[in-house]
Amino acid sequence: MPLRVPTVRLTQRISPRAFTTTSRASLNEVGNRSGEQLEQKKQEQLKKQEKGEGHWHEELASQSEAKIAADKEHVKDHDKHMSDLQQHTAKKGEKGELS
């Protein structure tokens, strides 16, 4: 009589948490700006650049662009800079511009 070897069946188990997602940071345009307002600001900026008078317009930037510009800013007097930022934030708060 031949020896019988039991067969083993392997089954694949997929846990309910096998597929997960995480939120990712993405470019985010915020603010209550209409297309006409943005276009007007862009045209103003282009005219100034042609004259050599162009400068940064934070209202045209995405959040990520504004954060990068802030990171690159060189501050000589930290205490004065912080005071200016606090006053700027307070003014925006009084106008209801903070979200």
Stockholm file with secondary structure:
# STOCKHOLM 1.0

chainA/1-99         MPLRVPTVRLTQRISPRAFTTTSRASLNEVGNRSGEQLEQKKQEQLKKQEKGEGHWHEELASQSEAKIAADKEHVKDHDKHMSDLQQHTAKKGEKGELS
#=GR chainA/1-99 SS CCCCCCCCCCCCCCCTTSSCCCCCCCCCCCSSCCHHHHHHHHHHHHHHHHTTCCCCCGGGSCHHHHHHHHHHCCCSCHHHHHHHHHHHHHHHHHHTCCC
#=GC SS_cons        CCCCCCCCCCCCCCCTTSSCCCCCCCCCCCSSCCHHHHHHHHHHHHHHHHTTCCCCCGGGSCHHHHHHHHHHCCCSCHHHHHHHHHHHHHHHHHHTCCC
//
